[in-house]
């Protein structure tokens, strides 16, 4: 198969817009269709496909083993990638074939299907070392490292993971094997963000017993799971999104590099409205106050509600990471510094100036968010499913933040 030419059709909202061709020796070539190029009212695939004048880019270099960054970022990473690739009998490093397997349930409104009609590459069923034969590969791709599955909600409550993993409107994150009470942590941080007025999807903290069809072979490391409603799905319709690694053309392994919060802010300022800038500022302040040192490029996204205009997508992946790994720095620079202790109004003024954002809006939003945080935190911390250590760690961290 590696020596034969194979083509995948790329669909956006169910309509073909491009092809990805495997031309042998693990080289792939991406190309838009003529009909998409010539469509003046075409839906936007990604901001990274625009040139400096806003016109569509149409010339792309071949890639080796990896796909272009936009499509590479649609695939899961590390543990999740290896798990799904093993189930499908696909080499996890060969992204063309992994996308072939997972392309029917990707983040956003993109789907991928083989041009010749094959449902899967040959020899996709795999035998594990323990002689367990998987009945079918799981067909979804939820980008990221953590073990998480697409799920559907029961009418009577609880969730079920479809046998293929495909088609759910919820994302279920299972407890971590490395860190204690991560689902409780994320649920608490997301609920705090909601109380502070941020755009947060519906979330649930569920007993593991209320989740049906958890795939075999997944170890259970806690009693609860975190579930979040997919904001890229509504009434069985796909809504297009892209994360900022896709926006900046950065491969997943470089999600902590090559860009800053200032770069993200500039895009949001250019593409969005004042309400998007205010929402960005609230999230930046909030994640600094809770000590989230893992807000990398893939944890920020834009959403295309009308298929053409980008605005900041709903919030996700808010976790107080300092509860697990002591850290005095964020994952990305704000404007000049990563250090939490450098998070001042002056740093935000610098960000606003360099990102060409309204300084007054940024500073007023930051001050109001910090003030509101203290009020909500004092009132709610004891009612959230947080350990005493988490609360103590966050409160000690707050003392080191100038803006707090």
C-alpha positions as CSV (number, residue, x, y, z in Angstrom):
1,X,0.0,0.0,0.0
2,X,2.9,2.4,0.7
3,X,3.9,2.4,-2.9
4,X,0.4,3.0,-4.3
5,X,-1.2,6.4,-4.8
6,X,-4.2,6.8,-2.4
7,X,-6.4,9.9,-2.1
8,X,-8.5,11.2,0.7
9,X,-11.3,13.7,0.0
10,X,-11.6,16.5,2.5
11,X,-15.1,17.7,3.2
12,X,-16.2,20.8,5.0
13,X,-19.9,20.8,6.2
14,X,-20.2,17.6,4.1
15,X,-19.0,19.3,0.8
16,X,-15.8,18.3,-0.9
17,X,-13.2,21.1,-0.8
18,X,-9.8,19.5,-1.0
19,X,-7.8,16.3,-1.4
20,X,-4.9,14.8,0.5
21,X,-2.9,12.4,-1.7
22,X,-0.4,9.8,-0.5
23,X,2.1,9.7,-3.4
24,X,4.3,6.9,-2.0
25,X,7.2,6.7,0.5
26,X,5.0,8.3,3.1
27,X,4.8,11.6,1.2
28,X,1.5,13.4,1.1
29,X,0.3,16.4,-0.9
30,X,-2.7,18.7,0.0
31,X,-4.6,20.6,-2.6
32,X,-7.9,22.5,-2.7
33,X,-10.4,21.7,-5.4
34,X,-11.0,24.2,-8.2
35,X,-14.6,24.5,-7.2
36,X,-13.6,25.6,-3.7
37,X,-10.9,28.0,-5.0
38,X,-13.4,29.6,-7.4
39,X,-16.2,30.0,-4.8
40,X,-16.3,33.6,-3.7
41,X,-18.6,32.7,-0.8
42,X,-16.7,29.6,0.3
43,X,-16.7,28.7,4.0
44,X,-13.5,29.2,5.8
45,X,-11.4,26.1,6.5
46,X,-8.8,27.9,8.5
47,X,-7.2,31.3,9.1
48,X,-3.8,29.8,8.2
49,X,-4.9,29.2,4.6
50,X,-5.2,33.0,4.1
51,X,-2.3,35.1,2.8
52,X,-1.5,38.6,4.1
53,X,-4.2,40.1,1.9
54,X,-6.8,37.6,3.0
55,X,-6.8,35.7,-0.2
56,X,-6.8,31.9,-0.3
57,X,-3.4,30.1,-0.4
58,X,-3.4,27.4,-3.1
59,X,0.3,26.2,-3.3
60,X,1.5,23.7,-0.7
61,X,4.7,21.7,-0.3
62,X,4.5,17.9,0.1
63,X,5.0,16.6,3.7
64,X,6.8,13.5,4.9
65,X,5.0,11.1,7.3
66,X,3.2,14.0,8.9
67,X,0.3,15.8,7.3
68,X,0.3,19.6,7.0
69,X,-0.1,21.2,10.5
70,X,-3.8,21.9,10.1
71,X,-4.6,18.2,9.6
72,X,-1.9,17.0,12.0
73,X,-3.6,19.0,14.7
74,X,-6.9,17.2,14.1
75,X,-5.3,13.9,15.3
76,X,-4.9,12.9,18.9
77,X,-1.5,13.0,20.6
78,X,0.7,10.6,22.5
79,X,-1.3,8.2,24.8
80,X,-4.6,8.8,23.0
81,X,-3.0,8.5,19.6
82,X,-1.2,5.3,20.4
83,X,-4.4,3.8,21.9
84,X,-6.5,4.5,18.8
85,X,-3.8,3.6,16.4
86,X,-3.3,0.2,18.1
87,X,-7.0,-0.5,17.9
88,X,-7.0,0.3,14.2
89,X,-3.8,-1.5,13.4
90,X,-2.2,1.7,12.0
91,X,1.3,2.9,12.7
92,X,0.8,6.0,14.9
93,X,3.5,8.0,13.1
94,X,1.9,7.6,9.7
95,X,-0.6,10.4,9.8
96,X,-2.2,9.9,6.4
97,X,-3.5,6.4,7.4
98,X,-4.4,7.5,10.9
99,X,-6.5,10.3,9.4
100,X,-8.1,7.7,7.1
101,X,-9.3,5.7,10.1
102,X,-10.4,8.6,12.3
103,X,-11.6,11.1,9.7
104,X,-15.4,10.6,10.1
105,X,-15.5,12.3,13.5
106,X,-12.9,15.1,13.7
107,X,-13.0,18.3,15.7
108,X,-15.0,21.0,13.8
109,X,-16.9,20.5,10.6
110,X,-14.1,18.7,8.7
111,X,-14.5,15.1,7.7
112,X,-12.3,12.9,5.6
113,X,-13.2,9.9,3.4
114,X,-11.2,7.8,0.9
115,X,-11.8,8.8,-2.7
116,X,-12.1,5.2,-3.9
117,X,-14.8,4.4,-1.3
118,X,-12.8,2.1,1.0
119,X,-14.1,2.3,4.5
120,X,-10.7,1.7,6.1
121,X,-7.1,0.9,5.0
122,X,-6.5,-2.9,4.6
123,X,-5.5,-4.9,7.7
124,X,-6.9,-2.4,10.2
125,X,-8.0,-5.1,12.8
126,X,-5.2,-5.8,15.2
127,X,-4.3,-8.4,17.7
128,X,-2.9,-7.3,21.0
129,X,-0.2,-9.1,23.0
130,X,-2.9,-10.4,25.3
131,X,-4.6,-12.0,22.2
132,X,-7.6,-9.7,22.4
133,X,-9.0,-8.9,19.0
134,X,-10.7,-5.5,18.7
135,X,-14.0,-5.8,17.0
136,X,-13.6,-2.4,15.3
137,X,-11.3,0.6,15.5
138,X,-12.7,3.6,17.3
139,X,-13.6,6.2,14.6
140,X,-13.4,9.5,16.4
141,X,-10.5,11.9,16.9
142,X,-10.5,14.3,19.9
143,X,-7.2,16.1,19.6
144,X,-5.0,16.1,22.8
145,X,-3.1,13.8,25.0
146,X,-5.5,12.7,27.7
147,X,-7.7,9.6,27.4
148,X,-11.1,10.9,26.4
149,X,-14.0,9.6,24.4
150,X,-16.9,10.9,22.5
151,X,-20.2,10.0,24.2
152,X,-24.0,10.3,23.9
153,X,-26.3,11.2,26.8
154,X,-29.0,8.9,28.0
155,X,-32.6,10.3,28.3
156,X,-32.6,9.1,31.9
157,X,-29.1,10.6,32.7
158,X,-25.6,9.3,32.4
159,X,-23.6,8.8,29.2
160,X,-22.7,6.0,26.9
161,X,-19.6,5.7,24.7
162,X,-20.6,4.3,21.3
163,X,-18.8,1.1,20.3
164,X,-17.1,2.9,17.5
165,X,-16.5,6.0,19.6
166,X,-18.1,8.0,16.8
167,X,-21.0,10.4,16.8
168,X,-21.3,11.6,20.4
169,X,-22.2,15.2,21.5
170,X,-20.2,15.0,24.7
171,X,-16.6,14.5,25.6
172,X,-15.8,12.2,28.5
173,X,-12.4,12.6,30.2
174,X,-11.4,9.7,32.5
175,X,-9.4,10.0,35.7
176,X,-5.7,10.3,35.3
177,X,-3.2,7.5,36.2
178,X,-0.7,10.2,37.3
179,X,-2.5,12.8,39.2
180,X,-5.3,12.7,41.8
181,X,-8.8,14.2,41.2
182,X,-8.2,15.8,37.8
183,X,-11.9,15.5,36.8
184,X,-12.9,17.2,40.1
185,X,-10.3,19.9,39.4
186,X,-11.4,20.6,35.9
187,X,-15.1,20.6,36.8
188,X,-14.4,23.1,39.6
189,X,-12.3,25.4,37.4
190,X,-14.8,25.4,34.6
191,X,-17.7,26.1,37.0
192,X,-15.7,29.0,38.6
193,X,-15.1,30.4,35.1
194,X,-18.9,30.2,34.4
195,X,-19.6,32.1,37.6
196,X,-17.2,34.8,36.4
197,X,-19.2,35.3,33.2
198,X,-17.0,33.3,30.8
199,X,-18.5,31.3,27.9
200,X,-18.4,27.8,29.3
201,X,-20.1,24.8,27.8
202,X,-22.3,22.5,29.9
203,X,-20.2,20.3,32.1
204,X,-20.8,17.3,34.4
205,X,-18.9,15.5,37.1
206,X,-20.2,11.9,36.8
207,X,-19.6,8.7,38.8
208,X,-17.8,6.2,36.6
209,X,-20.7,3.9,37.1
210,X,-22.9,6.2,35.1
211,X,-20.8,5.9,32.0
212,X,-21.6,2.9,29.8
213,X,-19.3,1.1,27.3
214,X,-15.9,2.3,28.6
215,X,-13.5,0.5,26.3
216,X,-11.9,-2.7,27.7
217,X,-8.3,-2.4,28.8
218,X,-8.7,1.1,30.2
219,X,-7.6,1.2,33.8
220,X,-9.8,2.9,36.4
221,X,-7.9,5.3,38.5
222,X,-10.7,7.2,40.2
223,X,-14.4,7.3,40.9
224,X,-15.4,10.2,38.8
225,X,-15.1,11.4,35.2
226,X,-15.4,14.9,33.7
227,X,-17.8,15.4,30.8
228,X,-18.2,18.5,28.6
229,X,-20.7,19.2,25.9
230,X,-19.1,19.5,22.5
231,X,-19.5,23.1,21.3
232,X,-18.6,22.0,17.7
233,X,-21.9,20.0,17.6
234,X,-25.4,21.3,17.7
235,X,-28.6,19.3,16.9
236,X,-26.5,16.8,15.0
237,X,-24.9,19.5,12.9
238,X,-21.2,20.2,12.9
239,X,-19.9,23.7,13.7
240,X,-16.4,24.5,12.4
241,X,-13.6,25.3,14.9
242,X,-9.8,25.4,14.7
243,X,-7.3,25.7,17.5
244,X,-4.4,28.2,17.5
245,X,-1.8,25.6,16.6
246,X,-3.8,25.2,13.4
247,X,-4.1,29.0,13.0
248,X,-0.4,29.5,13.3
249,X,0.6,26.4,11.3
250,X,2.4,24.9,14.3
251,X,2.7,21.1,14.8
252,X,1.3,19.7,18.1
253,X,4.8,19.0,19.5
254,X,5.5,22.7,19.2
255,X,2.3,23.9,21.0
256,X,4.4,25.5,23.8
257,X,6.6,27.3,21.3
258,X,6.6,29.8,18.4
259,X,3.7,32.0,19.7
260,X,2.6,33.9,22.7
261,X,-0.7,35.1,24.3
262,X,0.0,38.4,22.5
263,X,-0.1,36.6,19.2
264,X,-3.4,34.9,20.1
265,X,-4.8,38.3,21.2
266,X,-3.8,40.0,18.0
267,X,-5.7,37.4,15.9
268,X,-8.7,37.7,18.1
269,X,-8.6,41.4,17.9
270,X,-8.4,41.3,14.1
271,X,-11.0,38.6,13.5
272,X,-13.4,39.2,16.4
273,X,-15.2,41.9,18.2
274,X,-14.8,43.8,21.5
275,X,-16.7,41.0,23.3
276,X,-14.1,38.5,22.0
277,X,-11.2,40.7,23.3
278,X,-12.9,41.0,26.7
279,X,-13.5,37.2,26.8
280,X,-9.9,36.5,25.9
281,X,-8.8,38.9,28.7
282,X,-11.1,37.2,31.3
283,X,-9.7,33.8,30.5
284,X,-6.1,35.0,30.5
285,X,-6.5,36.6,34.0
286,X,-8.5,33.6,35.3
287,X,-6.0,30.9,34.3
288,X,-3.2,33.0,35.7
289,X,-5.0,33.3,39.0
290,X,-5.8,29.5,39.3
291,X,-2.2,28.6,38.3
292,X,-3.0,26.9,35.0
293,X,0.5,26.4,33.5
294,X,-0.7,24.4,30.6
295,X,-2.7,26.9,28.5
296,X,-0.8,26.2,25.2
297,X,-1.8,26.9,21.7
298,X,-4.2,24.0,21.4
299,X,-6.2,25.2,24.4
300,X,-7.4,28.3,22.6
301,X,-9.7,28.0,19.6
302,X,-11.8,30.1,17.2
303,X,-15.3,29.1,16.1
304,X,-17.1,29.9,12.8
305,X,-20.8,30.3,13.7
306,X,-21.7,31.6,10.3
307,X,-19.1,29.5,8.4
308,X,-17.0,32.5,7.5
309,X,-16.4,34.8,10.5
310,X,-14.0,33.7,13.3
311,X,-14.8,34.5,17.0
312,X,-13.3,33.1,20.2
313,X,-14.6,29.6,20.8
314,X,-16.1,28.5,24.2
315,X,-13.7,27.7,27.0
316,X,-12.2,24.3,27.7
317,X,-9.3,22.6,29.5
318,X,-9.2,24.9,32.5
319,X,-7.2,23.0,35.2
320,X,-5.2,24.3,38.2
321,X,-2.0,22.5,37.2
322,X,0.1,23.9,40.1
323,X,-1.9,21.5,42.3
324,X,0.2,18.7,40.7
325,X,3.4,20.3,39.4
326,X,4.7,23.4,41.2
327,X,5.4,26.0,38.5
328,X,6.0,29.7,38.6
329,X,5.5,30.2,34.8
330,X,2.8,29.9,32.3
331,X,3.2,27.8,29.2
332,X,3.3,30.8,26.8
333,X,4.6,34.3,27.3
334,X,1.9,36.9,27.9
335,X,3.8,39.6,26.1
336,X,7.3,39.8,27.5
337,X,7.3,37.2,30.3
338,X,5.9,33.8,31.2
339,X,6.4,34.3,34.9
340,X,3.2,34.4,37.0
341,X,4.9,37.0,39.2
342,X,5.3,39.3,36.2
343,X,1.5,39.3,35.5
344,X,0.9,43.0,36.1
345,X,-1.3,45.7,34.5
346,X,1.9,47.0,32.8
347,X,2.4,43.6,31.2
348,X,-1.2,43.7,30.0
349,X,-0.7,47.2,28.7
350,X,2.2,46.0,26.7
351,X,0.2,43.1,25.3
352,X,-2.6,45.5,24.3
353,X,-0.2,47.9,22.6
354,X,1.6,45.2,20.7
355,X,-1.6,43.2,19.8
356,X,-3.3,46.5,18.8
357,X,-6.2,46.0,21.3
358,X,-8.1,48.7,23.1
359,X,-6.0,49.2,26.2
360,X,-8.8,50.5,28.4
361,X,-11.0,47.5,27.5
362,X,-8.2,45.1,28.4
363,X,-7.2,46.7,31.7
364,X,-10.8,47.3,32.9
365,X,-11.7,43.7,32.1
366,X,-8.6,42.4,33.9
367,X,-9.2,44.4,37.0
368,X,-12.9,43.5,37.1
369,X,-12.1,39.8,36.6
370,X,-9.5,39.8,39.4
371,X,-11.9,41.5,41.8
372,X,-14.8,39.2,40.9
373,X,-12.5,36.1,41.2
374,X,-11.7,36.9,44.9
375,X,-15.4,37.4,45.7
376,X,-16.5,34.1,43.9
377,X,-13.6,32.1,45.2
378,X,-14.2,33.0,48.8
379,X,-17.8,32.1,48.5
380,X,-17.6,28.9,46.4
381,X,-14.3,27.2,47.2
382,X,-15.7,25.1,50.0
383,X,-18.7,24.0,47.9
384,X,-16.6,22.7,44.9
385,X,-15.2,19.2,44.8
386,X,-11.7,20.4,45.5
387,X,-9.2,18.8,47.9
388,X,-7.9,20.9,50.8
389,X,-4.5,20.7,49.2
390,X,-5.8,22.2,45.9
391,X,-7.4,25.1,47.8
392,X,-4.3,25.7,49.9
393,X,-2.1,25.6,46.8
394,X,-4.2,28.1,44.8
395,X,-4.4,30.5,47.7
396,X,-0.7,30.4,48.2
397,X,-0.2,31.0,44.5
398,X,-2.6,34.0,44.5
399,X,-0.2,35.8,46.9
400,X,2.5,35.8,44.2
401,X,0.3,37.4,41.5
402,X,0.7,41.2,41.4
403,X,-2.7,41.6,39.7
404,X,-4.4,39.6,42.4
